């Protein structure tokens, strides 16, 4: 995808049909990815899969939920609680 922002020095991402979140080689910074939408659309599934993807690439990865009925413990099959918890596996 080409648009007016892709050549901008402050625009951090190149657009690829295979991976829309590819950082530009000239930009190295902390990346935040948010998943939002109504209930039942797969936000937790996509956030979990994305965090695993980046962790397997050796990137420091933190997955955070604001859902009071979070099921991250179910997804990762371990106790998580309300503190930073390393994921086993």
Beta strands, then each sheet from edge to edge (+ up, - down):
strand 1: 13-14
strand 2: 22-23
sheet 1: 1+ 2-
end
